[in-house]
Amino acid sequence: MKKIFTVGLFLALTAGMSINPVSAQKRAGNSGNKAAEIKAKIEAKKAEIQQKLQEKTQQNKDAAATKREEARQKWLDKKQQDSEGMAQKFQQWKEQKAQGNADAKQNWSEKKSGDNAQKWQQWKEKWGERNAEKLQKMKEKWAQMREQNPQFKALSDKLSALKEARNSGDKTAWQQKIQELRQHYQGMDAESKTSMQQQMPEFAKKLEAMKQKPQQIQGSTTVNGPRGGQSTYSGSAVKQGNTLQQQGTATGPGGKQAQHSATTVRDGNTTSTTGLWTGPEGKTLDVKGTTTRAGNTINTDKTWTTESGKQTTLDRETVKQGNTSATTSTWSNSAGNSATVVTSTEKTGNTVNTDVTVSTSGGQKHHAAGVTSLDKSGSSSTWTTDAGKQYEHEVSRNKDGDSLTRDATWTGDNDKTLETSSEWIFDILDE
């Protein structure tokens, strides 16, 4: 019995040992399938998330594009409304300006036929009250000097004849009268010239300019501000070969003066300039600049330096192509401030369209557009800013022989004016 039990136990153990490897293999197979299934689920989830992310990104892009288009359309609509509003305002302003000019011309015509008090009123309107008083005093002093000195009386007659020739439009007569004036002034005695320089220095400078030889250019400019302040510049330029020497004096509204000297040398396609301004207290401003032309491109570099070392620089490039030109000017100073001015022009016949944009380092931006009409006698411009303000610029020129005159007036929409002229000498001759 014991033997049989032993044999049975052995068989049972043997059978168990033969069954265990199969069970282990089966369990291993089940575990591998489950891992693969989990991995597949993870990959599927990742793909699903990726798909949703792509869809969300595309939705955001589409929404942003829609908003941009809506904003762009609103901007276009606003721009159209502003343009129509500006056009309407501009038309109203032109009509008001035209009426104002007509009234001014009528007033001028009426005053022109009046007596000396009315003439003084004209001067006050043209030059400002303080300058009108100055011209009136010059006129009275000149009348007194003519009575006391026969040479001044003869000079006055020459100037009156010159004015008549100027108004007649006869170039030959104008040149002849200028020559007669030069000869008479050169023939005046030293005492008379000294008397004029002492009593009427501005008048004397103008006459000195008229008597100069043609190779020496003499000129003077008067600028009258909207508040009646007056600034003048009087100077000369002499050219010898490729070198131009300049000298002049600038006088501010308060009477302070600054002396100016400059030398310009041209060498091929390059022009170099050195200059110096000296103020009433001896302070100086040094100026250096170079302009180079290469094909249809012009480059200019210029620097202004004070005696303390502070600098302002200009870097400008102009490209011309047919009837169009584009200029980019960058101004900067030692303090790190800068401004860029971009100007584009297009000329069609006698009309010039100009667009100007100014951008500063502080983030400010200004824009204006101008239309200029040209003719032989000068130009007329109308400028409009993005803020809706309008300005007019009138320029008249007259060249007779070696004499050139230029008058210019800026007028804002508040009717304030800035006027430049070189014709004040004729005002004191009006009787």
Secondary structure, 3 states (H helix, E strand, C coil): CHHHHHHHHHHHHHHHHHHHHHHHHHHHHHHHHHHHHHHHHHHHHHHHHHHHHHHHHHHHHHHHHHHHHHHHHHHHHHHHHHHHHHHHHHHHHHHHHHHHHHHHHHHHHHHHCCCHHHHHHHHHHHHCHHHHHHHHHHHHHHHHHHHHCHHHHHHHHHHHHHHHHHHHCCHHHHHHHHHHHHHHHHHCCHHHHHHHHHHCHHHHHHHHHHCCCCCEEEEEEEEECCCCCEEEEEEEEEEECCEEEEEEEEECCCCCEEEEEEEEEEECCEEEEEEEEECCCCCEEEEEEEEEEECCEEEEEEEEEECCCCEEEEEEEEEEECCEEEEEEEEEECCCCEEEEEEEEEEECCEEEEEEEEEECCCCEEEEEEEEEEECCEEEEEEEECCCCEEEEEEEEEEECCEEEEEEEEEECCCCEEEEECCHHHHCCCC
